[in-house]
Amino acid sequence: MVHFQQGVSLEVFRLDAWYVNKEERRIQATYICQGLCRRCCIPEVILRCMQVRVFLATSGIFSNEDDDLVDYVASSEDAVHQLFTSKQLQEFLVLEREFTLNVMEAAENGYLMS
């Protein structure tokens, strides 16, 4: 896939976060791990999905459910866009633009498949 760019791969075997309460007991802080994973993983997974979407569009394969991902990221209710860095958000928009151009080109040429 031309548009698929390998990112940094990292193997995490264990991720722990702890805090010490008033009684000086060590308590697991799973919310920190969840927040870290949410902040780091969700935008990258969405960008990978967008890259696959663009690749499929260049191959002439389109889906009617494609806007769901854009709606999900743009939704003020879910606020997923806040997890993206400005660079990630820019890449997301570039990929969406490229996908839309592929759809428009396919429609002009009369071979739009879904």
C-alpha positions as a Python dict, from the first residue, in 0.01 Angstrom:
ca = {
    (1, 'M'): (0, 0, 0),
    (2, 'V'): (150, 325, -112),
    (3, 'H'): (-24, 537, 151),
    (4, 'F'): (50, 308, 444),
    (5, 'Q'): (337, 447, 644),
    (6, 'Q'): (491, 243, 917),
    (7, 'G'): (498, 413, 1250),
    (8, 'V'): (702, 348, 1557),
    (9, 'S'): (643, 1, 1690),
    (10, 'L'): (666, -53, 2059),
    (11, 'E'): (609, -371, 2252),
    (12, 'V'): (468, -313, 2594),
    (13, 'F'): (454, -623, 2807),
    (14, 'R'): (331, -456, 3122),
    (15, 'L'): (210, -110, 3205),
    (16, 'D'): (151, -27, 3568),
    (17, 'A'): (56, 294, 3738),
    (18, 'W'): (30, 337, 4111),
    (19, 'Y'): (-48, 606, 4360),
    (20, 'V'): (-1, 624, 4735),
    (21, 'N'): (-307, 712, 4939),
    (22, 'K'): (-319, 896, 5273),
    (23, 'E'): (-248, 576, 5464),
    (24, 'E'): (64, 534, 5249),
    (25, 'R'): (-80, 228, 5079),
    (26, 'R'): (16, 167, 4722),
    (27, 'I'): (-297, 144, 4505),
    (28, 'Q'): (-313, 62, 4138),
    (29, 'A'): (-419, 359, 3924),
    (30, 'T'): (-569, 189, 3621),
    (31, 'Y'): (-727, 515, 3508),
    (32, 'I'): (-378, 645, 3426),
    (33, 'C'): (-305, 345, 3203),
    (34, 'Q'): (-644, 375, 3038),
    (35, 'G'): (-598, 746, 2977),
    (36, 'L'): (-250, 696, 2837),
    (37, 'C'): (-366, 420, 2602),
    (38, 'R'): (-669, 623, 2497),
    (39, 'R'): (-458, 930, 2427),
    (40, 'C'): (-188, 742, 2233),
    (41, 'C'): (-365, 451, 2065),
    (42, 'I'): (-702, 579, 1946),
    (43, 'P'): (-569, 852, 1714),
    (44, 'E'): (-309, 615, 1565),
    (45, 'V'): (-563, 341, 1502),
    (46, 'I'): (-798, 590, 1338),
    (47, 'L'): (-517, 720, 1116),
    (48, 'R'): (-433, 362, 1012),
    (49, 'C'): (-799, 307, 924),
    (50, 'M'): (-795, 624, 717),
    (51, 'Q'): (-482, 505, 533),
    (52, 'V'): (-652, 176, 450),
    (53, 'R'): (-964, 364, 341),
    (54, 'V'): (-762, 579, 99),
    (55, 'F'): (-581, 272, -35),
    (56, 'L'): (-911, 95, -99),
    (57, 'A'): (-1051, 407, -266),
    (58, 'T'): (-756, 421, -504),
    (59, 'S'): (-841, 59, -591),
    (60, 'G'): (-1202, 155, -665),
    (61, 'I'): (-1351, 8, -348),
    (62, 'F'): (-1582, 240, -154),
    (63, 'S'): (-1818, 190, 136),
    (64, 'N'): (-2138, 373, 224),
    (65, 'E'): (-2036, 373, 589),
    (66, 'D'): (-1715, 568, 537),
    (67, 'D'): (-1846, 889, 688),
    (68, 'D'): (-1898, 718, 1024),
    (69, 'L'): (-1528, 755, 1109),
    (70, 'V'): (-1526, 1123, 1016),
    (71, 'D'): (-1847, 1182, 1211),
    (72, 'Y'): (-1701, 999, 1511),
    (73, 'V'): (-1385, 1211, 1516),
    (74, 'A'): (-1572, 1536, 1452),
    (75, 'S'): (-1846, 1468, 1708),
    (76, 'S'): (-1855, 1715, 1993),
    (77, 'E'): (-2035, 1451, 2199),
    (78, 'D'): (-1749, 1198, 2179),
    (79, 'A'): (-1472, 1464, 2167),
    (80, 'V'): (-1232, 1221, 1998),
    (81, 'H'): (-1072, 1507, 1806),
    (82, 'Q'): (-929, 1631, 2136),
    (83, 'L'): (-714, 1316, 2158),
    (84, 'F'): (-534, 1407, 1834),
    (85, 'T'): (-225, 1623, 1819),
    (86, 'S'): (-243, 1904, 1565),
    (87, 'K'): (-16, 1704, 1333),
    (88, 'Q'): (-236, 1394, 1362),
    (89, 'L'): (-548, 1598, 1297),
    (90, 'Q'): (-384, 1753, 992),
    (91, 'E'): (-293, 1407, 861),
    (92, 'F'): (-651, 1292, 924),
    (93, 'L'): (-787, 1581, 717),
    (94, 'V'): (-536, 1523, 436),
    (95, 'L'): (-636, 1157, 419),
    (96, 'E'): (-1006, 1248, 414),
    (97, 'R'): (-939, 1496, 134),
    (98, 'E'): (-751, 1234, -66),
    (99, 'F'): (-1034, 985, -17),
    (100, 'T'): (-1295, 1238, -128),
    (101, 'L'): (-1094, 1322, -440),
    (102, 'N'): (-1074, 952, -527),
    (103, 'V'): (-1452, 917, -489),
    (104, 'M'): (-1515, 1225, -704),
    (105, 'E'): (-1276, 1100, -973),
    (106, 'A'): (-1441, 759, -978),
    (107, 'A'): (-1786, 919, -1005),
    (108, 'E'): (-1670, 1135, -1297),
    (109, 'N'): (-1532, 831, -1478),
    (110, 'G'): (-1853, 639, -1414),
    (111, 'Y'): (-1706, 342, -1230),
    (112, 'L'): (-1808, 413, -875),
    (113, 'M'): (-1862, 83, -694),
    (114, 'S'): (-1978, 36, -337),
}
